[in-house]
Amino acid sequence: MEKLFFFLYSSIVAVAYSAALPFLLLFALQRKYRISIPARFFLWKNTPLKNDGVWFHSCSFGEALAIKPFVSQLPQDQLRMTTTTQTGFEVVKRYTGQSRFLPFEPLLFGWLKPQKVLVVMEAEFWYLLFTLAKIRGAKTLLINARMSDRSFPSYYKMRWFYRHIFRSIDEVYAQTEKDKERLELLGAKNITVTGNIKLAKLSKPTKKLKKPSGLIVCGASTHGGEEQLILDAYMKLKAEQKDARLILVPRHPERFDKVADLIAVTAKAHRLVWHRYSANESLESDIILIDRLGELVNIYAVTDVVVLGGAFEPVGGHNAAEAAQFGCKIISGPHYFNQKDIFGAIEGIVVAEASNLSRRLLQHGLLKPTVIKQRSDISPILKSIEDVL
């Protein structure tokens, strides 16, 4: 039965890949995908990883950062990294020269080499990735596994499919007990609850910034629709508190120019001074756009109030612990469904509807500094990896 499923699945994704080729060529012309699509779907400048290493696969920028505690405790020459996004690749290539974009599944047959361990972050459920890695001798781990209230019903309807995936996963490390229960219903075995590894070792500042005078508000990891919301709330605050400054940090670099245009319009209408951080590393303007990756933790260290994006729009939220480690006051939106365990581990986060953001920001004096109440334990994962080295 499993061999039949393997054959059918491989055939279906191969046909889907062939049919999608013309569209992929068009997408590859877009700036956002100019590197990732040729690498993932055409293996352009994407040579296989060296054999017999510890292979980590993480999708996004945040997930790639979260594996840093493992990177620092494992032999450098054993590290292998893959990702599926450009922002994720910018992080993992700092860990090792053995970093690649993960090819689309049908291409894994000729690309994937035997490894000692495959470690996959969160919800990257690629059937051929796990199955081929297992067939070729790797111990397979799914770490920081989660199953949100929002996504679980869809996964459960397809539980027959996920059972095939979990047959090739040796160990699962879940974020919470609820995640463990839901993953078991999908067919997962050997599950250990370790907490969210994003709380294990938080990113630290890479440089010390001089804190400017006045109240510093940071609109962090923002998505489309959130920047204007934060700008409007800031203008109401600015009318009451003249020394308030706003630092905006969009989540995705391809949106930097669009956000710059929004800021320019607002600044002109209200006669404010603004600048792009890439042109001037000062924080002395009324509004500063951080248009460079890797600066957010540095900004948190000098911030008073963080308006955390990704939750005023139905994105799922972002890691609040990076700001909470500095005791920042944090306001976030109600759509933090992918970050419930992290939010639950932090005391003092204020959750506000978009329509209520201005009022909560004006009341910043009543907000409490945030405190991280609990951490996570990655030692069982490290032991599992080290057992096969």
C-alpha positions as CSV (number, residue, x, y, z in Angstrom):
1,M,0.0,0.0,0.0
2,E,2.8,2.4,0.9
3,K,4.7,1.7,-2.3
4,L,1.6,2.3,-4.3
5,F,1.0,5.7,-2.6
6,F,4.7,6.6,-3.2
7,F,4.3,5.8,-6.9
8,L,1.0,7.7,-7.3
9,Y,2.1,10.7,-5.3
10,S,5.4,11.0,-7.2
11,S,3.6,10.7,-10.5
12,I,1.0,13.4,-9.6
13,V,3.6,15.9,-8.4
14,A,5.7,15.3,-11.5
15,V,2.7,16.0,-13.8
16,A,1.8,19.1,-11.8
17,Y,5.4,20.3,-12.1
18,S,5.4,19.8,-15.8
19,A,2.1,21.7,-16.2
20,A,3.3,24.6,-14.1
21,L,6.6,25.2,-15.9
22,P,5.4,28.0,-18.2
23,F,3.9,29.9,-15.2
24,L,7.1,29.3,-13.1
25,L,9.1,30.9,-15.9
26,L,6.9,34.0,-15.8
27,F,7.1,34.2,-12.0
28,A,10.9,33.9,-12.2
29,L,11.0,37.2,-14.0
30,Q,9.6,39.0,-10.9
31,R,12.2,40.6,-8.6
32,K,10.8,38.8,-5.5
33,Y,11.4,35.3,-7.1
34,R,14.4,35.9,-9.4
35,I,16.7,33.8,-7.3
36,S,14.4,31.3,-5.4
37,I,12.3,30.0,-8.3
38,P,15.2,29.2,-10.7
39,A,17.0,27.5,-7.8
40,R,14.0,25.6,-6.5
41,F,12.3,24.6,-9.8
42,F,15.1,24.5,-12.3
43,L,18.1,23.7,-10.0
44,W,19.9,26.8,-11.3
45,K,23.1,27.2,-9.3
46,N,21.7,24.7,-6.8
47,T,24.1,21.8,-6.4
48,P,23.3,19.0,-3.9
49,L,24.4,19.2,-0.3
50,K,27.4,17.2,0.8
51,N,26.6,13.7,2.1
52,D,26.4,12.6,5.8
53,G,25.6,15.9,7.6
54,V,22.9,17.3,9.9
55,W,20.4,18.8,7.5
56,F,18.1,21.5,8.8
57,H,15.2,22.7,6.7
58,S,13.4,25.9,7.7
59,C,11.0,27.9,5.5
60,S,10.9,31.5,6.6
61,F,13.2,34.2,8.0
62,G,11.9,33.7,11.6
63,E,12.3,29.9,11.5
64,A,15.8,30.2,10.1
65,L,16.7,32.5,13.0
66,A,15.1,30.1,15.5
67,I,17.5,27.2,14.6
68,K,20.6,29.3,15.6
69,P,20.9,27.6,19.1
70,F,21.4,24.3,17.3
71,V,23.9,25.7,14.9
72,S,26.1,27.0,17.7
73,Q,26.2,23.6,19.4
74,L,26.8,21.2,16.5
75,P,30.0,20.7,14.5
76,Q,30.3,23.3,11.8
77,D,31.5,20.8,9.2
78,Q,28.3,18.7,9.7
79,L,25.8,21.5,9.1
80,R,23.6,21.4,6.0
81,M,20.8,24.0,5.4
82,T,17.8,24.4,3.1
83,T,15.0,27.0,2.9
84,T,12.3,28.0,0.5
85,T,12.3,31.8,0.8
86,Q,14.8,34.4,-0.1
87,T,14.7,36.0,3.4
88,G,15.2,32.5,4.9
89,F,18.2,32.0,2.6
90,E,19.8,35.3,3.7
91,V,19.9,33.8,7.3
92,V,21.0,30.2,6.7
93,K,23.9,31.1,4.4
94,R,25.4,32.8,7.4
95,Y,25.5,29.5,9.2
96,T,27.4,27.4,6.6
97,G,28.4,27.4,2.9
98,Q,26.4,24.2,2.6
99,S,23.1,26.2,2.3
100,R,20.7,25.8,-0.5
101,F,17.1,26.5,-1.7
102,L,15.0,23.3,-1.3
103,P,14.2,21.9,-4.7
104,F,10.5,21.2,-5.5
105,E,9.6,17.6,-4.7
106,P,10.0,15.8,-8.1
107,L,13.6,17.2,-8.3
108,L,14.6,15.7,-5.0
109,F,15.0,12.2,-6.6
110,G,18.3,13.3,-8.2
111,W,19.3,16.1,-5.9
112,L,18.9,14.6,-2.4
113,K,22.0,12.9,-1.0
114,P,22.2,10.6,2.1
115,Q,22.4,12.5,5.4
116,K,22.7,11.5,9.0
117,V,19.8,13.5,10.2
118,L,17.0,15.6,8.6
119,V,15.5,18.2,11.0
120,V,12.5,20.1,9.7
121,M,10.9,23.1,11.3
122,E,7.2,23.5,12.2
123,A,4.7,22.7,9.5
124,E,6.9,21.9,6.4
125,F,5.0,18.7,5.5
126,W,6.7,17.6,2.3
127,Y,6.0,13.9,1.7
128,L,9.0,13.2,-0.7
129,L,11.4,15.2,1.5
130,F,10.8,13.0,4.5
131,T,10.3,9.8,2.6
132,L,13.4,10.1,0.4
133,A,15.6,11.3,3.3
134,K,14.4,8.3,5.3
135,I,15.0,5.8,2.5
136,R,18.5,7.1,2.0
137,G,19.4,6.6,5.6
138,A,18.6,9.8,7.6
139,K,17.0,9.9,11.0
140,T,14.1,12.3,10.5
141,L,12.9,14.9,13.1
142,L,10.0,17.4,13.0
143,I,10.8,20.1,15.5
144,N,8.8,23.0,16.9
145,A,5.7,21.3,15.5
146,R,2.4,23.2,15.8
147,M,-1.2,22.9,14.7
148,S,-3.2,26.1,15.2
149,D,-6.9,26.3,15.9
150,R,-7.4,27.8,12.5
151,S,-5.4,25.2,10.5
152,F,-6.2,22.0,12.3
153,P,-9.7,21.4,10.8
154,S,-8.2,21.5,7.3
155,Y,-5.3,19.2,8.2
156,Y,-7.7,16.8,9.9
157,K,-9.9,16.4,6.8
158,M,-6.7,15.3,5.0
159,R,-5.5,13.1,7.9
160,W,-5.3,10.0,5.5
161,F,-2.6,11.9,3.6
162,Y,-0.6,13.2,6.7
163,R,-0.5,9.6,8.0
164,H,1.7,8.7,5.0
165,I,4.0,11.6,5.8
166,F,4.3,10.7,9.5
167,R,5.3,7.2,8.7
168,S,8.6,8.6,7.5
169,I,9.1,10.9,10.6
170,D,11.0,9.2,13.4
171,E,10.5,11.8,16.2
172,V,8.3,14.8,16.6
173,Y,9.0,17.7,19.1
174,A,5.8,19.7,19.6
175,Q,5.3,23.2,21.0
176,T,2.4,22.4,23.4
177,E,0.3,19.5,24.7
178,K,-2.5,20.6,22.5
179,D,-0.2,20.5,19.5
180,K,0.8,17.0,20.6
181,E,-2.8,15.8,20.8
182,R,-3.6,17.2,17.3
183,L,-0.5,15.8,15.7
184,E,-1.3,12.3,17.2
185,L,-4.7,12.5,15.5
186,L,-2.9,13.1,12.2
187,G,-0.7,10.0,12.7
188,A,2.4,11.3,14.4
189,K,4.3,9.0,16.8
190,N,7.1,9.5,19.3
191,I,6.0,13.1,20.3
192,T,7.8,15.1,22.9
193,V,6.7,18.5,24.1
194,T,9.6,20.9,24.3
195,G,7.9,24.3,24.1
196,N,8.5,26.8,21.3
197,I,12.2,26.7,20.4
198,K,11.9,30.4,19.5
199,L,12.0,31.0,23.3
200,A,15.1,28.8,23.8
201,K,17.7,31.4,22.8
202,L,16.5,34.8,21.6
203,S,18.4,36.9,19.1
204,K,20.6,39.5,20.7
205,P,21.6,43.0,19.3
206,T,24.4,43.0,16.8
207,K,25.3,46.6,17.6
208,K,24.4,49.1,20.3
209,L,22.3,52.0,19.0
210,K,22.1,55.4,20.6
211,K,18.5,55.9,21.9
212,P,17.1,59.2,20.7
213,S,15.2,61.5,22.9
214,G,11.5,61.2,23.3
215,L,9.1,58.3,23.2
216,I,10.2,55.6,20.7
217,V,7.4,53.6,19.0
218,C,8.3,50.7,16.7
219,G,5.9,49.3,14.2
220,A,7.5,45.9,13.9
221,S,7.3,43.1,11.2
222,T,4.4,44.8,9.5
223,H,2.4,43.6,6.5
224,G,0.2,45.2,3.9
225,G,-2.5,47.3,5.5
226,E,-0.8,47.6,8.8
227,E,1.7,50.4,8.0
228,Q,-1.1,52.9,7.3
229,L,-2.9,51.8,10.4
230,I,0.2,52.4,12.5
231,L,1.0,55.7,10.8
232,D,-2.6,57.0,11.5
233,A,-2.3,55.9,15.2
234,Y,1.1,57.6,15.4
235,M,-0.2,60.9,14.1
236,K,-2.8,61.0,16.8
237,L,-0.1,60.3,19.4
238,K,2.2,62.9,17.8
239,A,-0.6,65.5,18.3
240,E,-0.6,64.8,22.0
241,Q,3.1,64.0,22.5
242,K,5.4,66.1,20.3
243,D,8.6,64.2,21.1
244,A,7.2,60.8,19.9
245,R,9.2,59.1,17.1
246,L,8.0,56.2,14.9
247,I,10.3,53.5,13.5
248,L,8.7,51.3,10.9
249,V,10.1,47.8,10.1
250,P,8.2,46.0,7.3
251,R,8.4,42.2,7.4
252,H,9.3,41.7,3.7
253,P,12.0,43.6,1.9
254,E,10.1,43.7,-1.4
255,R,7.7,46.1,0.3
256,F,10.3,48.6,1.4
257,D,9.6,51.0,-1.5
258,K,5.9,50.8,-1.1
259,V,6.1,51.6,2.6
260,A,8.5,54.5,1.9
261,D,5.8,56.0,-0.4
262,L,3.2,55.7,2.4
263,I,5.5,57.4,4.9
264,A,6.4,60.2,2.4
265,V,2.7,61.0,1.9
266,T,2.0,61.1,5.7
267,A,5.2,63.1,6.4
268,K,4.4,65.7,3.8
269,A,0.8,66.1,4.9
270,H,1.9,66.7,8.6
271,R,5.2,68.5,7.9
272,L,7.3,65.8,9.5
273,V,10.8,64.7,8.8
274,W,11.5,61.1,7.8
275,H,14.3,59.0,6.2
276,R,15.3,55.5,5.1
277,Y,17.8,53.8,7.5
278,S,19.8,52.5,4.5
279,A,20.6,56.1,3.6
280,N,21.1,57.4,7.2
281,E,21.6,55.2,10.3
282,S,20.5,58.0,12.6
283,L,17.2,57.6,14.5
284,E,16.6,61.3,14.9
285,S,13.8,61.9,12.4
286,D,10.1,61.9,13.3
287,I,9.7,58.7,11.2
288,I,12.4,56.2,10.2
289,L,11.9,53.3,7.8
290,I,14.2,50.4,8.5
291,D,14.8,49.1,5.0
292,R,17.5,46.6,5.9
293,L,17.2,43.0,7.2
294,G,18.6,42.0,10.6
295,E,18.1,45.3,12.4
296,L,14.9,44.6,14.3
297,V,16.4,43.3,17.5
298,N,18.8,46.3,17.5
299,I,15.8,48.6,17.3
300,Y,13.9,46.8,20.0
301,A,16.7,47.5,22.4
302,V,16.0,51.3,22.2
303,T,12.2,51.1,21.8
304,D,9.6,52.0,24.4
305,V,6.4,50.8,22.8
306,V,6.2,48.0,20.1
307,V,3.2,47.8,17.8
308,L,3.7,44.2,16.6
309,G,2.5,43.5,13.1
310,G,1.2,40.3,11.5
311,A,-1.8,40.3,13.8
312,F,-3.9,43.3,12.7
313,E,-4.3,41.5,9.4
314,P,-5.0,37.7,9.5
315,V,-1.4,36.7,9.1
316,G,-0.9,34.7,12.3
317,G,1.3,37.1,14.3
318,H,5.0,37.2,15.0
319,N,7.5,36.4,17.8
320,A,6.8,38.8,20.6
321,A,9.6,37.4,22.8
322,E,12.3,39.2,20.9
323,A,10.8,42.6,22.0
324,A,9.8,41.3,25.5
325,Q,13.4,40.4,26.4
326,F,14.0,44.2,26.6
327,G,10.8,44.8,28.6
328,C,9.2,46.8,25.8
329,K,5.5,47.6,26.1
330,I,3.8,45.6,23.4
331,I,0.5,46.1,21.5
332,S,-0.6,43.5,19.0
333,G,-3.7,42.6,17.0
334,P,-6.2,39.8,17.5
335,H,-5.0,37.6,14.7
336,Y,-2.0,35.9,16.5
337,F,-3.2,32.4,15.9
338,N,0.3,31.1,15.0
339,Q,1.9,32.6,18.1
340,K,-0.5,31.6,20.9
341,D,2.0,29.7,22.9
342,I,4.6,32.5,22.7
343,F,2.0,35.2,23.6
344,G,0.9,32.9,26.5
345,A,4.5,32.8,27.8
346,I,4.7,36.6,28.0
347,E,3.1,38.7,30.6
348,G,1.9,42.2,29.6
349,I,1.0,42.0,25.9
350,V,-2.0,44.1,25.0
351,V,-4.2,42.7,22.3
352,A,-6.2,45.4,20.5
353,E,-8.5,45.5,17.5
354,A,-7.3,47.6,14.6
355,S,-10.1,50.2,15.3
356,N,-8.8,50.5,18.9
357,L,-5.1,50.8,18.2
358,S,-5.0,54.6,18.4
359,R,-6.6,54.7,21.8
360,R,-4.3,52.0,23.2
361,L,-1.2,53.8,21.9
362,L,-2.4,57.1,23.4
363,Q,-2.7,55.2,26.7
364,H,0.9,53.9,26.5
365,G,1.6,55.3,30.0
366,L,-0.9,52.7,31.4
367,L,0.7,49.7,29.7
368,K,3.1,47.5,31.6
369,P,6.5,46.4,30.5
370,T,6.4,42.8,29.2
371,V,8.1,39.9,31.0
372,I,8.9,36.4,29.6
373,K,7.4,33.9,32.1
374,Q,8.8,30.7,30.6
375,R,11.4,29.3,28.2
376,S,11.8,26.1,26.3
377,D,14.1,23.2,26.4
378,I,16.0,22.0,23.2
379,S,18.2,19.5,25.0
380,P,16.1,16.4,24.0
381,I,16.4,17.5,20.3
382,L,20.2,18.1,20.6
383,K,20.6,14.7,22.3
384,S,18.6,12.9,19.5
385,I,20.8,14.6,16.8
386,E,24.1,13.9,18.7
387,D,23.2,10.2,19.1
388,V,23.8,9.6,15.4
389,L,26.9,11.7,15.0
